[in-house]
Amino acid sequence: MQEAGADASLELAFTLADGLEYIRTAVDHAGLNVDDVAPRLSFFFAIGMNFYMEIAKLRAARRIVSLASLLLPSSDSSEINLPSSMGL
């Protein structure tokens, strides 16, 4: 995405949105369990010359994936979990 002119936030947004859509499709259309699908995902980000911006992007990606994983339905229930600590 960086090669096409996207900045760090746009690259992060599209990459993580694609990952969440893969999980949604696997669960809704293929009938797979989210606990079986999620660990198999991997993300690849381009690393540019702005060292601190790239560190911030990777740290943000880890935090967003961690928070998003709390929202995914677990194998124990089919409902999306909304932790009260997230303020949602």
Buried (B, 14 or more C-beta within 10 A) or exposed (E): BBEEEBBBEEBBBEBBEEBBEBBEEBBEEEEBEBEEBBEEEEEEBBEBEEEEBBEBBBEBBEEBBEEBEEEBBBEEEEEEEEEEEEEE
